[in-house]
Amino acid sequence: MPSSINWQKSSFSGTGDDNNCVELGASKVGIHLRESETPPAALTTTPARVRALIAAIKTGALANAGG
């Protein structure tokens, strides 16, 4: 993974160090997602898949996905 990724988090997460959240960053390789508690563990995906994830969250399609 590129080391020069500019990670961004939602403004809803607050500004303190104890505000755990999902962070997103972009590079030539794709879109990267990570949990702020464990920055070395990141996922890489495509912009289309991130759009699909956000759409599913907004519509509530994932509300019962866990069973």
Distance bins in CASP14 RR format, pairs under 12 A and 6 or more apart:
PFRMAT RR
TARGET T0000
AUTHOR 0000-0000-0000
RMODE 2
METHOD distances of the structure
MODEL  1
1 7 0 0 0 0 0 1 0 0 0 0 0
1 25 0 0 0 0 0 1 0 0 0 0 0
1 26 0 0 0 0 0 1 0 0 0 0 0
1 27 1 0 0 1 0 0 0 0 0 0 0
1 28 0 0 0 0 0 1 0 0 0 0 0
1 29 1 0 0 1 0 0 0 0 0 0 0
1 30 0 0 0 0 1 0 0 0 0 0 0
1 31 0 0 0 0 0 1 0 0 0 0 0
1 32 1 0 0 1 0 0 0 0 0 0 0
1 33 0 0 0 0 0 1 0 0 0 0 0
1 34 0 0 0 0 1 0 0 0 0 0 0
1 39 0 0 0 0 0 1 0 0 0 0 0
1 40 0 0 0 0 1 0 0 0 0 0 0
1 41 0 0 0 0 0 1 0 0 0 0 0
1 42 1 0 0 1 0 0 0 0 0 0 0
1 43 0 0 0 0 1 0 0 0 0 0 0
1 44 1 0 0 1 0 0 0 0 0 0 0
2 25 0 0 0 0 1 0 0 0 0 0 0
2 26 0 0 0 0 1 0 0 0 0 0 0
2 27 1 0 1 0 0 0 0 0 0 0 0
2 28 1 0 0 1 0 0 0 0 0 0 0
2 29 1 0 0 1 0 0 0 0 0 0 0
2 30 0 0 0 0 1 0 0 0 0 0 0
2 32 0 0 0 0 1 0 0 0 0 0 0
2 42 0 0 0 0 0 1 0 0 0 0 0
2 44 0 0 0 0 1 0 0 0 0 0 0
3 27 0 0 0 0 1 0 0 0 0 0 0
3 29 0 0 0 0 0 1 0 0 0 0 0
3 32 0 0 0 0 0 1 0 0 0 0 0
3 39 0 0 0 0 0 1 0 0 0 0 0
3 40 0 0 0 0 0 1 0 0 0 0 0
3 42 0 0 0 0 0 1 0 0 0 0 0
4 25 0 0 0 0 0 1 0 0 0 0 0
4 26 0 0 0 0 0 1 0 0 0 0 0
4 27 1 0 0 1 0 0 0 0 0 0 0
4 28 0 0 0 0 0 1 0 0 0 0 0
4 29 0 0 0 0 0 1 0 0 0 0 0
4 32 0 0 0 0 0 1 0 0 0 0 0
5 23 0 0 0 0 1 0 0 0 0 0 0
5 24 0 0 0 0 1 0 0 0 0 0 0
5 25 1 0 1 0 0 0 0 0 0 0 0
5 26 1 0 0 1 0 0 0 0 0 0 0
5 27 1 0 1 0 0 0 0 0 0 0 0
5 28 0 0 0 0 0 1 0 0 0 0 0
5 29 0 0 0 0 1 0 0 0 0 0 0
5 30 0 0 0 0 1 0 0 0 0 0 0
5 31 0 0 0 0 0 1 0 0 0 0 0
5 32 1 0 1 0 0 0 0 0 0 0 0
5 33 0 0 0 0 0 1 0 0 0 0 0
5 34 0 0 0 0 1 0 0 0 0 0 0
5 39 0 0 0 0 0 1 0 0 0 0 0
5 42 0 0 0 0 1 0 0 0 0 0 0
5 44 0 0 0 0 0 1 0 0 0 0 0
6 23 0 0 0 0 0 1 0 0 0 0 0
6 24 0 0 0 0 1 0 0 0 0 0 0
6 25 1 0 0 1 0 0 0 0 0 0 0
6 26 1 0 0 1 0 0 0 0 0 0 0
6 27 0 0 0 0 1 0 0 0 0 0 0
6 32 0 0 0 0 0 1 0 0 0 0 0
7 13 0 0 0 0 0 1 0 0 0 0 0
7 21 0 0 0 0 0 1 0 0 0 0 0
7 22 0 0 0 0 0 1 0 0 0 0 0
7 23 1 0 1 0 0 0 0 0 0 0 0
7 24 1 0 0 1 0 0 0 0 0 0 0
7 25 1 0 1 0 0 0 0 0 0 0 0
7 26 0 0 0 0 1 0 0 0 0 0 0
7 27 0 0 0 0 0 1 0 0 0 0 0
7 31 0 0 0 0 0 1 0 0 0 0 0
7 32 1 0 0 1 0 0 0 0 0 0 0
7 33 0 0 0 0 1 0 0 0 0 0 0
7 34 1 0 0 1 0 0 0 0 0 0 0
7 35 0 0 0 0 0 1 0 0 0 0 0
7 36 0 0 0 0 1 0 0 0 0 0 0
7 39 1 0 0 1 0 0 0 0 0 0 0
7 42 0 0 0 0 1 0 0 0 0 0 0
8 21 0 0 0 0 0 1 0 0 0 0 0
8 22 0 0 0 0 0 1 0 0 0 0 0
8 23 1 0 0 1 0 0 0 0 0 0 0
8 24 1 0 1 0 0 0 0 0 0 0 0
8 25 1 0 0 1 0 0 0 0 0 0 0
8 26 0 0 0 0 1 0 0 0 0 0 0
8 31 0 0 0 0 0 1 0 0 0 0 0
8 32 0 0 0 0 0 1 0 0 0 0 0
8 33 0 0 0 0 0 1 0 0 0 0 0
8 34 0 0 0 0 0 1 0 0 0 0 0
8 36 0 0 0 0 0 1 0 0 0 0 0
9 15 0 0 0 0 1 0 0 0 0 0 0
9 16 0 0 0 0 0 1 0 0 0 0 0
9 17 0 0 0 0 0 1 0 0 0 0 0
9 19 1 0 0 1 0 0 0 0 0 0 0
9 20 0 0 0 0 1 0 0 0 0 0 0
9 21 1 0 1 0 0 0 0 0 0 0 0
9 22 1 0 0 1 0 0 0 0 0 0 0
9 23 1 0 1 0 0 0 0 0 0 0 0
9 24 1 0 0 1 0 0 0 0 0 0 0
9 25 0 0 0 0 1 0 0 0 0 0 0
9 33 0 0 0 0 0 1 0 0 0 0 0
9 34 0 0 0 0 1 0 0 0 0 0 0
9 35 0 0 0 0 0 1 0 0 0 0 0
9 36 1 0 0 1 0 0 0 0 0 0 0
9 37 0 0 0 0 0 1 0 0 0 0 0
9 39 0 0 0 0 0 1 0 0 0 0 0
10 19 0 0 0 0 1 0 0 0 0 0 0
10 20 0 0 0 0 0 1 0 0 0 0 0
10 21 1 0 0 1 0 0 0 0 0 0 0
10 22 1 0 0 1 0 0 0 0 0 0 0
10 23 0 0 0 0 1 0 0 0 0 0 0
10 24 0 0 0 0 1 0 0 0 0 0 0
10 36 0 0 0 0 0 1 0 0 0 0 0
10 54 0 0 0 0 0 1 0 0 0 0 0
10 57 0 0 0 0 0 1 0 0 0 0 0
11 19 0 0 0 0 0 1 0 0 0 0 0
11 21 0 0 0 0 0 1 0 0 0 0 0
12 19 0 0 0 0 1 0 0 0 0 0 0
12 21 0 0 0 0 1 0 0 0 0 0 0
12 22 0 0 0 0 0 1 0 0 0 0 0
13 19 1 0 1 0 0 0 0 0 0 0 0
13 20 1 0 0 1 0 0 0 0 0 0 0
13 21 1 1 0 0 0 0 0 0 0 0 0
13 22 0 0 0 0 1 0 0 0 0 0 0
13 23 0 0 0 0 1 0 0 0 0 0 0
13 24 0 0 0 0 0 1 0 0 0 0 0
13 35 0 0 0 0 0 1 0 0 0 0 0
13 36 1 0 0 1 0 0 0 0 0 0 0
13 37 0 0 0 0 0 1 0 0 0 0 0
14 20 0 0 0 0 0 1 0 0 0 0 0
14 21 0 0 0 0 1 0 0 0 0 0 0
14 36 0 0 0 0 0 1 0 0 0 0 0
15 21 0 0 0 0 0 1 0 0 0 0 0
16 36 0 0 0 0 0 1 0 0 0 0 0
17 36 0 0 0 0 1 0 0 0 0 0 0
17 37 0 0 0 0 0 1 0 0 0 0 0
18 36 0 0 0 0 1 0 0 0 0 0 0
18 37 0 0 0 0 1 0 0 0 0 0 0
19 35 0 0 0 0 0 1 0 0 0 0 0
19 36 1 0 0 1 0 0 0 0 0 0 0
19 37 0 0 0 0 0 1 0 0 0 0 0
20 34 0 0 0 0 0 1 0 0 0 0 0
20 35 1 0 0 1 0 0 0 0 0 0 0
20 36 1 0 1 0 0 0 0 0 0 0 0
20 37 1 0 1 0 0 0 0 0 0 0 0
20 38 0 0 0 0 1 0 0 0 0 0 0
20 39 0 0 0 0 0 1 0 0 0 0 0
21 33 0 0 0 0 0 1 0 0 0 0 0
21 34 0 0 0 0 1 0 0 0 0 0 0
21 35 1 0 0 1 0 0 0 0 0 0 0
21 36 1 0 1 0 0 0 0 0 0 0 0
21 37 0 0 0 0 1 0 0 0 0 0 0
21 39 0 0 0 0 0 1 0 0 0 0 0
22 31 0 0 0 0 0 1 0 0 0 0 0
22 32 0 0 0 0 0 1 0 0 0 0 0
22 33 1 0 1 0 0 0 0 0 0 0 0
22 34 1 0 0 1 0 0 0 0 0 0 0
22 35 1 0 0 1 0 0 0 0 0 0 0
22 36 1 0 0 1 0 0 0 0 0 0 0
22 37 0 0 0 0 0 1 0 0 0 0 0
22 38 0 0 0 0 0 1 0 0 0 0 0
22 39 0 0 0 0 0 1 0 0 0 0 0
22 41 0 0 0 0 0 1 0 0 0 0 0
22 42 0 0 0 0 0 1 0 0 0 0 0
22 43 0 0 0 0 1 0 0 0 0 0 0
22 50 0 0 0 0 0 1 0 0 0 0 0
22 53 0 0 0 0 0 1 0 0 0 0 0
22 54 0 0 0 0 0 1 0 0 0 0 0
22 57 0 0 0 0 0 1 0 0 0 0 0
23 31 0 0 0 0 0 1 0 0 0 0 0
23 32 0 0 0 0 1 0 0 0 0 0 0
23 33 1 0 0 1 0 0 0 0 0 0 0
23 34 1 0 1 0 0 0 0 0 0 0 0
23 35 1 0 0 1 0 0 0 0 0 0 0
23 36 1 0 1 0 0 0 0 0 0 0 0
23 37 0 0 0 0 0 1 0 0 0 0 0
23 38 0 0 0 0 0 1 0 0 0 0 0
23 39 1 0 0 1 0 0 0 0 0 0 0
23 41 0 0 0 0 0 1 0 0 0 0 0
23 42 0 0 0 0 1 0 0 0 0 0 0
23 43 0 0 0 0 0 1 0 0 0 0 0
24 30 0 0 0 0 0 1 0 0 0 0 0
24 31 1 0 0 1 0 0 0 0 0 0 0
24 32 1 0 0 1 0 0 0 0 0 0 0
24 33 1 0 1 0 0 0 0 0 0 0 0
24 34 0 0 0 0 1 0 0 0 0 0 0
24 35 0 0 0 0 0 1 0 0 0 0 0
24 36 0 0 0 0 0 1 0 0 0 0 0
24 42 0 0 0 0 1 0 0 0 0 0 0
24 43 0 0 0 0 0 1 0 0 0 0 0
24 44 0 0 0 0 0 1 0 0 0 0 0
24 45 0 0 0 0 0 1 0 0 0 0 0
24 47 0 0 0 0 0 1 0 0 0 0 0
24 50 1 0 0 1 0 0 0 0 0 0 0
24 51 0 0 0 0 0 1 0 0 0 0 0
24 53 0 0 0 0 0 1 0 0 0 0 0
24 54 0 0 0 0 0 1 0 0 0 0 0
25 31 1 0 0 1 0 0 0 0 0 0 0
25 32 1 0 1 0 0 0 0 0 0 0 0
25 33 1 0 0 1 0 0 0 0 0 0 0
25 34 0 0 0 0 1 0 0 0 0 0 0
25 39 0 0 0 0 0 1 0 0 0 0 0
25 42 0 0 0 0 1 0 0 0 0 0 0
25 43 0 0 0 0 0 1 0 0 0 0 0
25 44 0 0 0 0 1 0 0 0 0 0 0
25 45 0 0 0 0 0 1 0 0 0 0 0
25 47 0 0 0 0 0 1 0 0 0 0 0
25 50 0 0 0 0 1 0 0 0 0 0 0
26 32 1 0 0 1 0 0 0 0 0 0 0
26 33 0 0 0 0 0 1 0 0 0 0 0
26 44 0 0 0 0 0 1 0 0 0 0 0
26 45 0 0 0 0 0 1 0 0 0 0 0
26 46 0 0 0 0 0 1 0 0 0 0 0
26 47 0 0 0 0 1 0 0 0 0 0 0
26 50 0 0 0 0 1 0 0 0 0 0 0
27 42 0 0 0 0 0 1 0 0 0 0 0
27 44 0 0 0 0 1 0 0 0 0 0 0
27 45 0 0 0 0 0 1 0 0 0 0 0
27 47 0 0 0 0 0 1 0 0 0 0 0
28 44 0 0 0 0 0 1 0 0 0 0 0
29 42 0 0 0 0 0 1 0 0 0 0 0
29 43 0 0 0 0 0 1 0 0 0 0 0
29 44 1 0 1 0 0 0 0 0 0 0 0
29 45 0 0 0 0 0 1 0 0 0 0 0
29 46 0 0 0 0 0 1 0 0 0 0 0
29 47 0 0 0 0 0 1 0 0 0 0 0
30 42 0 0 0 0 0 1 0 0 0 0 0
30 43 0 0 0 0 0 1 0 0 0 0 0
30 44 1 0 1 0 0 0 0 0 0 0 0
30 45 1 0 0 1 0 0 0 0 0 0 0
30 46 1 0 0 1 0 0 0 0 0 0 0
30 47 1 0 0 1 0 0 0 0 0 0 0
30 48 0 0 0 0 0 1 0 0 0 0 0
30 49 0 0 0 0 1 0 0 0 0 0 0
30 50 0 0 0 0 1 0 0 0 0 0 0
31 42 0 0 0 0 0 1 0 0 0 0 0
31 43 0 0 0 0 1 0 0 0 0 0 0
31 44 1 0 0 1 0 0 0 0 0 0 0
31 45 1 0 1 0 0 0 0 0 0 0 0
31 46 1 0 0 1 0 0 0 0 0 0 0
31 47 1 0 1 0 0 0 0 0 0 0 0
31 48 0 0 0 0 1 0 0 0 0 0 0
31 49 1 0 0 1 0 0 0 0 0 0 0
31 50 1 0 1 0 0 0 0 0 0 0 0
31 51 0 0 0 0 1 0 0 0 0 0 0
31 52 0 0 0 0 0 1 0 0 0 0 0
31 53 0 0 0 0 1 0 0 0 0 0 0
31 54 0 0 0 0 0 1 0 0 0 0 0
32 39 0 0 0 0 0 1 0 0 0 0 0
32 40 0 0 0 0 0 1 0 0 0 0 0
32 41 0 0 0 0 0 1 0 0 0 0 0
32 42 1 0 1 0 0 0 0 0 0 0 0
32 43 1 0 0 1 0 0 0 0 0 0 0
32 44 1 0 1 0 0 0 0 0 0 0 0
32 45 0 0 0 0 1 0 0 0 0 0 0
32 46 0 0 0 0 0 1 0 0 0 0 0
32 47 0 0 0 0 0 1 0 0 0 0 0
32 49 0 0 0 0 0 1 0 0 0 0 0
32 50 0 0 0 0 1 0 0 0 0 0 0
33 39 0 0 0 0 0 1 0 0 0 0 0
33 41 0 0 0 0 1 0 0 0 0 0 0
33 42 1 0 0 1 0 0 0 0 0 0 0
33 43 1 0 1 0 0 0 0 0 0 0 0
33 44 0 0 0 0 1 0 0 0 0 0 0
33 45 1 0 0 1 0 0 0 0 0 0 0
33 46 0 0 0 0 0 1 0 0 0 0 0
33 47 0 0 0 0 0 1 0 0 0 0 0
33 49 0 0 0 0 1 0 0 0 0 0 0
33 50 1 0 0 1 0 0 0 0 0 0 0
33 53 0 0 0 0 1 0 0 0 0 0 0
33 54 0 0 0 0 0 1 0 0 0 0 0
34 40 0 0 0 0 1 0 0 0 0 0 0
34 41 1 0 0 1 0 0 0 0 0 0 0
34 42 1 1 0 0 0 0 0 0 0 0 0
34 43 1 0 0 1 0 0 0 0 0 0 0
34 44 0 0 0 0 1 0 0 0 0 0 0
34 45 0 0 0 0 0 1 0 0 0 0 0
35 41 1 0 0 1 0 0 0 0 0 0 0
35 42 0 0 0 0 1 0 0 0 0 0 0
35 43 0 0 0 0 1 0 0 0 0 0 0
36 42 0 0 0 0 0 1 0 0 0 0 0
43 49 0 0 0 0 1 0 0 0 0 0 0
43 50 0 0 0 0 0 1 0 0 0 0 0
43 53 0 0 0 0 0 1 0 0 0 0 0
44 50 0 0 0 0 0 1 0 0 0 0 0
45 51 0 0 0 0 0 1 0 0 0 0 0
45 52 0 0 0 0 1 0 0 0 0 0 0
45 53 0 0 0 0 1 0 0 0 0 0 0
45 54 0 0 0 0 0 1 0 0 0 0 0
46 52 0 0 0 0 1 0 0 0 0 0 0
46 53 0 0 0 0 0 1 0 0 0 0 0
47 53 0 0 0 0 0 1 0 0 0 0 0
47 54 0 0 0 0 0 1 0 0 0 0 0
48 54 0 0 0 0 0 1 0 0 0 0 0
48 55 0 0 0 0 0 1 0 0 0 0 0
49 55 0 0 0 0 0 1 0 0 0 0 0
49 56 0 0 0 0 0 1 0 0 0 0 0
50 56 0 0 0 0 0 1 0 0 0 0 0
50 57 0 0 0 0 0 1 0 0 0 0 0
51 57 0 0 0 0 0 1 0 0 0 0 0
51 58 0 0 0 0 0 1 0 0 0 0 0
52 58 0 0 0 0 0 1 0 0 0 0 0
52 59 0 0 0 0 0 1 0 0 0 0 0
52 61 0 0 0 0 1 0 0 0 0 0 0
52 62 0 0 0 0 0 1 0 0 0 0 0
53 59 0 0 0 0 0 1 0 0 0 0 0
53 60 0 0 0 0 0 1 0 0 0 0 0
53 61 0 0 0 0 1 0 0 0 0 0 0
53 62 0 0 0 0 1 0 0 0 0 0 0
53 65 0 0 0 0 0 1 0 0 0 0 0
54 60 0 0 0 0 0 1 0 0 0 0 0
54 61 0 0 0 0 0 1 0 0 0 0 0
54 62 0 0 0 0 0 1 0 0 0 0 0
55 61 1 0 0 1 0 0 0 0 0 0 0
55 62 0 0 0 0 0 1 0 0 0 0 0
56 62 1 0 1 0 0 0 0 0 0 0 0
56 63 0 0 0 0 1 0 0 0 0 0 0
56 64 0 0 0 0 0 1 0 0 0 0 0
56 65 0 0 0 0 1 0 0 0 0 0 0
57 63 0 0 0 0 1 0 0 0 0 0 0
57 65 0 0 0 0 0 1 0 0 0 0 0
END
